[in-house]
Amino acid sequence: MIAESVVAIVVCLLTLWLYSVFVKDVSIIDSFWGTCFVITCWIGVFCGEGSLERRIFITTLVTIWGLRLSIHLLVRNHGQEEDYRYQSMRQRIPYFRFTSLFVVFGLQGFLAIIISAPLYNQLSSKTSVPTSTDVIGLMVWIFGFVFEAIGDYQLTAFKSDKKNKGKLLTTGVWKYTRHPNYFGDAMQWWAYYITSLPGGWWTIFSPALMTFLLLKISGVSLLEQKMSKSKPGYEQYQKNTGAFLPSLTAIGKDLTSILNK
C-alpha cells in the first residue's frame, strides 16, 4: 500500500513539474498538496489490509479536507502570477526551472509521504470504528475544518470587494486568531493522529511536523513578515489578536451573546 501510494505521488509530481516548466510557474504544487493525501487514502481503500470501516472513515475525512483545500487554492491562484515565495527562489537558485524538480516538487512529495504516517497506520489498522479516540478526533477535525474553511471563505469574500483594498480583515473567525486557516489545518492533522491512537502513538511526529511547517516555514512566519510591512494597522491587530491559537474567551463571549438573543 505504501509503495503504491509513493509511486502514484511521484508520477503525479513529475507530471506537474513538467507542466510547471511549460507554464513557468511552480505555484501549481500548492494546489496539489491536499490532493496528495487524498490519493494516498484512496489507494489505501483498495490496497490496505485494515478494517474497511476504518479505511473509509479516514479516507472520507481526508478527501473532504484535501479536495476543499486543493479546489480553493486552484480557484484562488487561477490567472495570478507565480507566488512571491517561488519568485524569490527562482531568482536565488541557479537553473531553477530544472532544480525545482528537487527543491520544490521533490521536497513537498517527500514531506507528504512522511506526514502521511497516521494515515498509513489507519489504512492498515484492523481496529473497528468508532472508538473513543475516533469520537474525540472527529470533534477536533470538525473544529479545525470549520476554522480553515470559514477562514478561507471570509478572506476570499473580503478581498473580492474592491472597497476593502489595502484593509485588514479582523472580523469573523479572523478576530479570534490572525491565521485561522493555518490553525484549522494544523488541527485536522492532530485529529488524524488522535484517530490513529492507541496503535499509532508513534506517528506523533506527523502533526508536530505539520504544525511546525505552518508556524515557522511556509505559513504564519512568512505572512507575518509580509503583512507587518504592507498592511497599515497590522501592529495593532497583532496586539489585539493571537497569531495562531484562537482566543477561547472571545469565542465563548460570542457564543454566549448568540445564545442570549
N, C-alpha and C positions, 0 to 999 in steps of 0.2 A: 504493500500500500504506500509506504513512504517513498519507495523507489519510483513508483508510478507517478506520484504527485510531483516529485522533484523533476522528473523528465518532462512532465507537462508544463511546469512553470518555466523551465529552461527554454523549451521550444517557444512558448508564448513570448518570453522576454527577448529572445533572439529575434523573433519576428518584429516585435515592437521597436527594437534597436534599429533594425534595417529601415523601418518606416521613418524613424526619427532622423536618420541620415538623409533620407529623401526630402523631408519637410524642414530640416534644420531646426528641430525643436524637440528636446528631450523631456519637456514637461508632461508628455503623454504618459510617462511612467507613473505620475501621481494618480491619474485616473484609474490605473490598473491595479494599484496597491490593494484595495479591498477585494478585488476580483481574484487575486492570487489565493486568498484563503477560501473563497467560495469554491474554486477549482479543487483545492486540497480536500475540502469536506465532501464534495460530490464524488470524487474518486474514492474516498473512504466509504461512502454509502454502498458503492458497488464492489469494492475490493476489501473493505475492512472485515475483520473477523469477530468484532464485538457484537454486543446486543444491537439488534436492528432498531429497537426503540430509541436507544441512546444515540445511535448514528443519525437517525432522523431528527432527534431533538437538537443536537448541537449543530447539525447542518442547517436546520431551519433558522436558528439564531444567527449564525454566521452569514447565511445568504441574505437575510433581511438587512443586517448591518452592512455587509460588503457591497451589495448591489446599490443600496441607497447612497453610500459614500462615493462609489465609482460614478454613478449617474450624476450626482450633484457636482462632482469635480469636472466631469466631462462637459456638462452644460455650462458651468461657470467659466471654464477655460476656453470654450469654443470661440474662435475668432480673436483671441488675445495673443499678445506676443509671449515669447518664452519667459517663464518665471525668472525673476531677478536673481534668485539663488543660482540657477543654472547659467544665466548670462555671465555671472561673476566667475563661475567655474570655467566657462568657455574661454574667458579672457586669460585666466591664470594657468590652465592646464594645456600643455602642448598637444597638438593633434587631437583635440577634444572630440571631434567627430567620430574618431575610432576608439580612443581611450574611454569614452563614455560607456562603451560596452561593459567595461570592468568597474569603473569608478561610480557609475550611476546604476545601470541595469543589473550588473553582476552583484553589486553590493546590496541593492534592495532585494534581489532574489535570495541572496544568502540570508539576509535578515528575516525575510518572510518564512523561509524554511525553519530557521531556528525558533522564531517566535511561535510557530505552529505547534510547538511541543504539547501544550494542553489539548489541542485538537487531535493530534495523533493518539494521545493517550485515551481519549474518549472514544475515538473511532475503533479502537481495538479492545475497549473495556467490555466485559461481559456483565457489568452491573446494570440492572434494570432501572427504568425511570418510573416514578420520581423517587429521589432520596431527599433527605433533609437539606443536603448541600445543594441539590438541584433547585429547591424552592428558594433558598437564600440567594443563590447565584442568579436565578431568573429575576428576582426583585432588584438586585444590583444592576443587571443587564437593562431592565426597563428604565430604571432611574438614569443610567448613563445614556441610553438611546434617546430618551426624551430630551436631555440636555443637549446632546450633539445635534440631533435632527432639528429641534426647535431653534437652537442657536444658529445653525446654518440658514434656516428659512428666514429668521428675523433679519440676519445680516444681509441676505440677498435682497429682501424686500426693501430694507433701509437704503442700500446702495442704488437700487433701481429708481429711487425717487431723486430727481435732479436737485430738489431743494435741500437735500442732505449732503451735497458735495462739500467736502472739507470738514464735515461734522463728525462727532463721535456717537456711536450707538451705546447708550448707557441705560436702556430700558429693557423690559422683558427679562430673559434669563441673563442678559448682559449686565444687569445691575447686581447680580449675585456673585459673578466672577468675570474677570476680564477675558477669559478664554473658555467659555462654556463648551465649545465644540471639542477642544482638546481634552478637557476634563471628562466629558462624556465618553470620548473614545477610549481613554485610559480605563474608565470604569467597566466598559464592556469586556476588556481583556482580563480584568480582575474577576469578572463574572465567569468567563470561560475557565479560569483557573479554579474558582470555587466549585464549579460544577464537576471538575475533574477529581475532586477530593473524595475519599482519602488516598486513593491509589496514586493520584497524580501529584502528590505533595512536592515531589522533586522538580516539577516544572515551574516553580515559583519564579525562576529567572526570567520567564517569558513576560508576564505582566510587569515585572520590575524593569526589564529592559525597555519595554514599550513605553512605560511611564517616563523613564529617563530620556528616551529619544524625544518624546513630546515636550518635555520640560526644558532640556538642555541643548538639543541638537537641531531638530528640524521644525520645532513649533514655537513654544512660548518665548524662548530666549531670543530667537531671531526677530520675531514680531515686536517684542518689547523694544528692541533697539531701533527698529524702523519707525514704530508708532511714536515713540518719545521724541523723535526728531521731526516727524512730518505732521503730527496732529496737534493743533493748539488745544490746550486744556487737558492733555493726557497725563500730566504730572498730578493734577488734582484728582483725576479719575483713579490713578494709582494709589493715592492716599485714601480714597473712599471705598475702593473695591479690591478684593484679593485677586492675585494673579491667576490662581489655579483652583484651589478648593473653594466651593461656593459658601456663602455665609448662611449657615443654617438658621441663625437668628432672624435674618431678613426674610428667608423663605417661610419661617414659622409665623412671622408677623403678617405676611401677605395672605397665607392660608387662613389665619385667624380672622383677618379682615373680610375675606371672601365668605367664610362660614357664618360670620355675624350679620351679613347683609340680608 
